[in-house]
Amino acid sequence: MHEEINSINKLTGEYDKTLERLQRCELAVTELTKLHKEWVPGSPPDLDVKYNELIDALSEIQNDLEEHSRYEEKEIIPVLYEHAGEIINRGLVLEHEKILDSITYLRKSAESLYGKVDSRDQRIAQEVDVREAIRAILQLVQRHCDTQYIIYGLAKDVLSNTNELDKRRGSTFNI
């Protein structure tokens, strides 16, 4: 399983690199637009340089995504297919446990605000602890919602398009 985790980390890193490249492309288009607005006959041909930078970056992104897709489809998806139920089940259960543990901690922290406090500094520390616990729970719940949105979205897509997907891929996958 350690090898699979490393592969997943590799793919995640590749996503990050692709997003950075796409952001650079967006910047290049903005620069091209600016150069077009400032262009007058006889000005330096910076447009060609920026245009070539954009095309080169898009070629790199396309090559990276093609390799990424090949690797993901050949190496990762078979592992996910084999262990998907376990991964989703345990992953969602772990998230539920983290959220519920955090809520329990938050409730205890909030209850401490109503008790007698010896000093103003102690009260401030308790309030900071409650605020940090709330932020942590918000992040956990948001991540859980994002995860569910993706999983449920994929499930709906697959369940509503199973016959179409099977026809295109010649799959024997049954739900």
Secondary structure, DSSP 8 states (H G I E B T S, - for coil): -HHHHHHHHHHHHHHHHHHHHHHHHHHHHHHHHHHHHH--TTS--HHHHHHHHHHHHHHHHHHHHHHHHHHIIIIIHHHHHHHHHHHHHHHHHHHHHHHHHHHHHHHHHHHHTTS--S-HHHHHHHHHHHHHHHHHHHHHHHHHHHHHHHHHHHHHHHHHHHHHHHHHHT-----
